[in-house]
Amino acid sequence: MGEIAPLFPVLRPGACPLRITFLSPRSNLSGGLRVIATYARMLHERGHQVTIVTPGPESRGRKERLQAATKGDFSPVRTEPGHFDTLPLPIRETNRSDYQIEAHDLPDADILVATWWETAFAVNAAPPEKGRKFRLIQGHEVHGFLPWQIARGAYHLPLKPLVISNWLASALYEETGREDAILVPNGIDLEQFHAPEREKAQRPTLGFMYSPWPIKGSDTVFETVKILKQKMPDLDVAAFGANPPTQKMPLPEGAIFHHRPAQSRIRDIYAACDVFLCASTSEGFFLPLLEAMACRCPLASTRVGAAEDLIVEGTTGFLADVGDAAGLAEAAHKVLSLSAPEWRKMSDASLRTAQSHSWDKACDRLEQCFQNELTAAQAS
């Protein structure tokens, strides 16, 4: 007879149950919120009392209300799905749709975590009984489309910074001179992302994630593909993304596009590729890199996010400078030109790298950061 699962969550040896609050943007399907949801669920399952606090529902603007009304939809709020929707823990919405989060919106806790620059100010202003203060930094939040002067100022708040890549730790140091960031890399769900042992495709195949956002470097991807096709006319290109291609940013000719594929389908896309491309100009981590590796696909990437943490050049892929399409094309070409045994060796090494980044290990590290902070506070 198999072992019976416990009726109640069980804490890891040496861990004390904590009351943990995450201040987050409202639920959506972004990669950053998927990370928050994963940590919240795992910490809950480990026996901690976890709460997520978000702004209230976002009201529709006048134009949106009129457009919806013509379709018979008179609901006052957005109803898109999100990663928090099925979590077995409290999701508290404030009575405002902005980030003016007050102390009464927050439960008393041991740990209080800001997860976005707009939540950092509310965490900083919270009274001590709301918890020791952290900031989970998942991206370099100083882009031109943000009020970057204020976003940059949030880096200087006295919150313990947790970063998900060494690239982010360097960016934080360059912005502020802070050297106190703690590295907590993202994990990978190996039950969701996997592939059987395989060889190179019969035709060279490149994959990438399509996005119209300039930060994702799609223009560099397209120039990279153009250069590669001059060297490898039989190159196949596969892409997927949440946004359909636009007229201003069309896909390379002949590319196959998968719009919002199911998660089980995404692993098949990775597994059909000989190299997965990232041309972003800025990333906190970029989980597709790790997902592709878990599906035995080597990488060619710009030096952003976790790329330099995951790619050992010549072993799991190759790197190029941001915006350097020729360099990125050379990096991808090196992978695509490998002999079958050499490519298989790189594919196997990519899988081993992914296997060393489980969510259990990531959550262990986050949990230990919280425990260490409380221990230090009690000793002072």
VMD Tcl script that draws the C-alpha trace (Angstrom):
set ca {
  {0.00 0.00 0.00}
  {1.37 3.42 -0.97}
  {2.20 6.14 1.53}
  {-0.84 8.24 2.46}
  {-0.49 11.96 1.76}
  {-0.72 14.15 4.89}
  {-4.02 15.88 5.54}
  {-2.27 19.12 6.48}
  {0.74 20.87 4.94}
  {4.10 19.83 6.35}
  {6.91 22.32 6.97}
  {10.43 21.54 5.85}
  {12.80 20.43 8.67}
  {13.96 23.45 10.67}
  {11.40 25.81 9.12}
  {9.00 27.83 11.24}
  {5.52 28.67 9.97}
  {5.46 32.24 8.70}
  {2.76 34.75 7.84}
  {3.73 36.02 4.39}
  {2.06 38.79 2.36}
  {2.80 39.52 -1.30}
  {1.75 42.93 -2.69}
  {1.14 42.31 -6.37}
  {-0.41 43.77 -9.50}
  {-3.89 42.34 -10.10}
  {-4.07 38.82 -11.48}
  {-3.09 38.35 -15.11}
  {-1.24 35.84 -17.30}
  {2.19 37.51 -17.27}
  {5.32 35.53 -16.51}
  {6.06 37.68 -13.47}
  {2.73 36.88 -11.87}
  {3.17 33.22 -12.68}
  {6.32 33.32 -10.52}
  {4.46 35.03 -7.66}
  {1.60 32.52 -7.91}
  {4.06 29.61 -7.91}
  {5.84 30.83 -4.79}
  {2.57 31.63 -3.02}
  {1.17 28.16 -3.72}
  {4.35 26.35 -2.70}
  {4.80 28.34 0.51}
  {1.14 27.66 1.34}
  {1.69 23.94 0.74}
  {4.71 24.06 3.05}
  {2.51 25.24 5.91}
  {2.96 28.99 5.77}
  {0.05 31.42 5.95}
  {0.18 33.26 2.64}
  {-1.92 36.21 1.45}
  {-1.77 38.12 -1.84}
  {-2.95 41.74 -1.81}
  {-3.74 43.47 -5.11}
  {-5.43 46.68 -6.26}
  {-9.16 46.41 -6.80}
  {-10.66 45.58 -10.21}
  {-9.65 47.96 -12.97}
  {-12.64 49.94 -14.20}
  {-13.26 50.26 -17.89}
  {-12.73 53.61 -19.48}
  {-15.60 55.40 -21.24}
  {-14.52 54.21 -24.72}
  {-14.24 50.61 -23.52}
  {-17.65 50.78 -21.84}
  {-19.27 52.03 -25.05}
  {-17.58 49.35 -27.15}
  {-18.63 46.63 -24.69}
  {-22.20 47.94 -24.50}
  {-22.61 47.54 -28.27}
  {-21.92 43.82 -27.66}
  {-24.38 43.60 -24.76}
  {-21.64 43.58 -22.14}
  {-22.41 46.03 -19.32}
  {-20.04 44.59 -16.69}
  {-18.03 47.37 -14.99}
  {-14.71 45.54 -14.72}
  {-12.26 43.54 -16.76}
  {-12.67 39.78 -16.57}
  {-9.45 38.42 -18.10}
  {-8.11 35.23 -16.48}
  {-4.99 35.28 -14.35}
  {-2.51 33.08 -12.51}
  {-4.09 33.78 -9.11}
  {-7.54 32.53 -10.09}
  {-7.14 28.97 -8.80}
  {-4.80 29.52 -5.86}
  {-6.01 27.91 -2.59}
  {-5.21 30.97 -0.47}
  {-6.61 34.45 0.27}
  {-6.47 37.06 -2.50}
  {-7.34 40.45 -1.00}
  {-8.43 43.24 -3.32}
  {-8.30 46.80 -2.04}
  {-11.21 49.18 -2.61}
  {-9.11 51.21 -5.07}
  {-7.90 50.31 -8.54}
  {-4.51 52.04 -8.08}
  {-1.57 51.25 -5.83}
  {-2.66 53.45 -2.93}
  {-2.51 50.51 -0.53}
  {-3.06 51.46 3.12}
  {-2.04 49.67 6.31}
  {-5.62 48.50 6.89}
  {-5.49 46.67 3.54}
  {-2.68 44.45 4.84}
  {-2.88 41.60 7.35}
  {-0.39 41.55 10.20}
  {2.46 39.33 9.05}
  {6.08 38.27 9.50}
  {7.12 38.95 5.91}
  {5.87 41.64 3.48}
  {7.03 41.44 -0.15}
  {6.77 44.11 -2.84}
  {6.68 42.54 -6.31}
  {6.57 45.61 -8.58}
  {7.91 49.15 -8.21}
  {4.45 50.62 -7.56}
  {3.98 48.25 -4.62}
  {7.40 49.10 -3.16}
  {6.23 52.45 -1.79}
  {3.28 50.87 0.01}
  {5.55 48.22 1.54}
  {8.02 50.88 2.66}
  {5.23 52.88 4.33}
  {3.68 49.89 6.11}
  {4.00 49.75 9.93}
  {6.32 47.14 11.49}
  {3.52 44.75 12.42}
  {2.90 44.12 8.71}
  {6.20 42.25 8.41}
  {9.89 42.45 7.56}
  {10.17 44.16 4.21}
  {11.44 42.62 0.97}
  {11.29 43.50 -2.70}
  {11.19 40.74 -5.32}
  {12.75 42.33 -8.43}
  {11.84 40.43 -11.60}
  {12.82 43.05 -14.16}
  {14.84 46.25 -14.55}
  {11.90 48.59 -14.00}
  {13.28 51.82 -15.49}
  {11.97 51.61 -19.06}
  {10.94 54.67 -21.02}
  {7.25 53.72 -21.00}
  {7.27 53.94 -17.17}
  {7.63 57.08 -15.03}
  {11.20 55.88 -14.77}
  {12.43 58.59 -12.41}
  {9.97 57.33 -9.78}
  {10.57 53.66 -10.65}
  {14.31 54.20 -10.30}
  {13.74 55.93 -6.96}
  {12.02 52.79 -5.69}
  {15.38 50.98 -5.88}
  {16.66 53.21 -3.07}
  {13.92 52.25 -0.60}
  {15.16 50.30 2.44}
  {13.65 47.00 1.33}
  {15.75 43.82 1.16}
  {16.17 43.19 -2.61}
  {15.69 39.70 -4.04}
  {16.78 39.37 -7.68}
  {16.16 36.49 -10.06}
  {19.37 36.77 -12.11}
  {22.92 38.04 -11.76}
  {22.17 40.44 -14.62}
  {19.57 42.13 -12.40}
  {21.99 42.28 -9.47}
  {24.46 44.08 -11.75}
  {21.76 46.46 -13.00}
  {20.78 47.28 -9.42}
  {24.42 47.96 -8.51}
  {24.89 50.21 -11.55}
  {21.75 52.19 -10.69}
  {22.26 52.54 -6.95}
  {25.58 51.10 -5.83}
  {23.67 48.56 -3.72}
  {25.48 45.29 -3.14}
  {22.94 43.68 -0.81}
  {20.82 41.91 -3.44}
  {20.13 38.22 -2.79}
  {20.00 35.92 -5.82}
  {16.88 33.74 -5.95}
  {16.76 32.27 -9.48}
  {13.48 31.13 -11.00}
  {12.68 27.46 -11.29}
  {11.18 25.22 -13.94}
  {8.27 22.79 -13.76}
  {9.88 19.67 -15.18}
  {6.55 17.84 -15.20}
  {5.20 20.49 -17.55}
  {8.28 21.12 -19.69}
  {10.04 18.00 -20.94}
  {10.83 16.11 -24.13}
  {12.03 12.62 -25.03}
  {15.59 12.05 -26.17}
  {15.96 13.33 -29.70}
  {18.34 14.19 -32.51}
  {18.67 17.28 -34.67}
  {15.74 17.99 -36.96}
  {16.10 16.90 -40.57}
  {15.88 20.58 -41.55}
  {17.55 23.23 -39.33}
  {14.82 24.69 -37.11}
  {14.88 27.89 -35.07}
  {12.28 28.95 -32.52}
  {11.49 32.21 -30.73}
  {8.76 33.92 -28.76}
  {7.06 36.65 -30.77}
  {6.13 39.92 -29.09}
  {5.35 43.39 -30.49}
  {6.96 45.01 -27.43}
  {10.29 46.66 -28.43}
  {11.97 45.32 -25.28}
  {11.67 41.78 -26.68}
  {13.90 42.67 -29.63}
  {11.69 41.20 -32.35}
  {13.31 43.51 -34.93}
  {16.67 41.94 -34.05}
  {15.11 38.46 -34.32}
  {13.85 39.21 -37.83}
  {17.24 40.57 -38.96}
  {18.91 37.53 -37.39}
  {16.62 35.18 -39.32}
  {17.29 37.11 -42.54}
  {21.05 36.68 -42.09}
  {20.68 32.99 -41.22}
  {18.50 32.27 -44.26}
  {21.28 33.59 -46.49}
  {23.55 30.91 -44.99}
  {20.87 28.23 -44.53}
  {18.10 28.64 -47.15}
  {16.27 25.58 -45.84}
  {15.93 27.06 -42.33}
  {12.54 26.47 -40.70}
  {11.24 29.06 -38.23}
  {8.63 28.50 -35.51}
  {7.25 31.17 -33.21}
  {4.61 31.47 -30.51}
  {3.20 34.36 -28.52}
  {0.26 35.93 -26.72}
  {-0.10 38.66 -29.37}
  {-0.82 37.94 -33.05}
  {1.69 39.37 -35.54}
  {1.02 42.95 -36.60}
  {1.36 44.65 -39.97}
  {4.10 46.84 -38.53}
  {5.96 43.78 -37.23}
  {5.18 40.84 -39.53}
  {6.79 37.45 -39.08}
  {9.65 36.33 -41.34}
  {8.36 34.81 -44.57}
  {7.45 31.15 -44.14}
  {7.51 31.23 -40.33}
  {4.88 29.14 -38.54}
  {3.13 31.02 -35.73}
  {1.23 29.54 -32.77}
  {-1.10 32.02 -31.09}
  {-1.57 31.45 -27.34}
  {-0.76 27.73 -27.53}
  {-1.71 25.52 -24.60}
  {1.15 24.92 -22.16}
  {1.30 21.27 -23.24}
  {1.71 22.45 -26.83}
  {4.50 24.92 -26.00}
  {6.82 22.10 -24.95}
  {6.23 20.45 -28.33}
  {7.27 23.67 -30.07}
  {10.49 23.85 -28.06}
  {11.16 20.17 -28.70}
  {10.84 20.64 -32.47}
  {13.60 23.29 -32.50}
  {17.35 22.89 -32.84}
  {18.01 26.30 -31.27}
  {15.83 28.74 -29.33}
  {16.48 32.44 -29.85}
  {16.22 35.37 -27.43}
  {17.00 38.88 -28.72}
  {15.58 40.92 -25.82}
  {17.13 44.24 -24.83}
  {16.22 43.80 -21.16}
  {14.90 40.87 -19.12}
  {14.71 39.93 -15.49}
  {15.02 36.21 -16.23}
  {13.07 35.18 -19.38}
  {11.62 31.81 -18.43}
  {11.35 30.56 -22.06}
  {15.14 30.09 -22.00}
  {14.86 27.58 -19.16}
  {11.70 26.02 -20.62}
  {13.47 25.43 -23.94}
  {16.43 23.84 -22.16}
  {14.09 21.53 -20.26}
  {12.83 20.41 -23.68}
  {16.42 19.63 -24.74}
  {16.84 22.73 -26.93}
  {20.14 24.68 -26.92}
  {20.09 28.49 -26.86}
  {21.32 31.57 -28.69}
  {20.65 34.73 -26.71}
  {21.58 38.31 -26.09}
  {23.27 39.01 -22.76}
  {20.15 39.77 -20.73}
  {18.26 38.24 -17.82}
  {19.33 34.72 -16.91}
  {21.06 34.10 -20.27}
  {24.57 34.48 -18.84}
  {23.61 32.31 -15.85}
  {22.23 29.50 -18.03}
  {24.44 29.57 -21.12}
  {27.94 28.17 -20.93}
  {29.25 29.06 -24.36}
  {29.92 26.00 -26.45}
  {28.20 23.78 -23.88}
  {24.55 24.91 -23.73}
  {24.54 27.60 -26.42}
  {26.12 30.90 -27.39}
  {25.72 34.59 -26.48}
  {25.68 37.89 -28.37}
  {25.48 41.55 -27.44}
  {22.12 43.31 -27.25}
  {21.04 44.60 -30.66}
  {23.77 42.69 -32.53}
  {21.80 40.74 -35.14}
  {24.97 39.60 -36.91}
  {26.42 38.32 -33.64}
  {23.17 36.58 -32.72}
  {22.97 35.00 -36.17}
  {26.52 33.72 -35.70}
  {25.59 32.32 -32.28}
  {22.55 30.50 -33.71}
  {24.53 29.31 -36.73}
  {27.14 27.73 -34.44}
  {24.41 25.62 -32.85}
  {22.68 24.78 -36.11}
  {25.99 23.79 -37.76}
  {26.96 21.27 -35.08}
  {27.31 17.65 -36.14}
  {24.59 15.33 -34.90}
  {26.73 13.98 -32.01}
  {27.90 17.48 -31.03}
  {24.36 18.83 -31.10}
  {23.13 15.88 -29.02}
  {25.84 16.62 -26.44}
  {24.71 20.27 -26.24}
  {21.06 19.18 -26.03}
  {21.84 16.84 -23.13}
  {23.82 19.56 -21.33}
  {20.89 21.95 -21.73}
  {18.56 19.44 -20.10}
  {20.94 18.94 -17.17}
  {21.04 22.69 -16.61}
  {17.25 22.87 -16.54}
  {17.06 19.93 -14.13}
  {19.26 21.85 -11.67}
  {16.69 24.68 -11.53}
  {13.64 23.07 -9.92}
  {10.97 25.20 -8.27}
  {11.56 23.26 -5.06}
  {15.14 24.54 -4.94}
  {14.01 28.08 -5.75}
  {11.38 27.99 -3.00}
  {13.92 26.55 -0.54}
  {16.12 29.56 -1.20}
  {13.30 32.09 -0.86}
  {12.05 30.45 2.33}
  {15.57 30.52 3.79}
  {15.92 34.24 2.97}
  {12.76 34.94 4.95}
  {13.88 32.78 7.88}
  {17.35 34.37 7.95}
  {15.91 37.89 8.01}
  {13.63 37.08 10.93}
  {16.46 35.37 12.82}
  {18.71 38.39 12.32}
  {15.94 40.75 13.44}
  {15.32 38.74 16.60}
  {19.04 38.70 17.41}
  {19.46 42.46 17.02}
}
mol new
graphics top color blue
foreach p $ca { graphics top sphere $p radius 0.5 }
foreach p [lrange $ca 0 end-1] q [lrange $ca 1 end] { graphics top cylinder $p $q radius 0.2 }
display resetview
